[in-house]
């Protein structure tokens, strides 16, 4: 990944564990990252993907969400890369 992109694999986590993980990343990244790439998969179900979209789609630190072309990851855009 390029500079400023933090990637985390959420496979095997339930929604509570995923929330704890992502919330901790949001607290720690500060200005060092402009995107969090959350790998959640899509073949074993969409519970994590749906949770991420619902919970972080309106989060005050998140400008917008970007889904990967295959649907297996979601990027939380924290600021625009300039």
C-alpha positions, 0 to 999 in steps of 0.5 A: 500500500502507499503511504498513509494507508493502514490495512487491517484484516477483520476475517474471523472477527465478529462485529463487536471485535471489529468495532473495537479494532477499528475504533482503536485504529481511528484513535491511534492513526491521527494525521499519519494515515488518510485511509483505513483499508478494512478487509472483511471478505464477502464470500462468508457473508456480509455481516462485517461489510454491512456493519462497517457501512452502517456504523462508519458511514456517518462517523465524524472522522470518516469523509466517505467510504470506498468499496473494493471492486470485488466487495471484500474490502472497504476503505474509510477515507479520513482525509483527502490525499494531497 
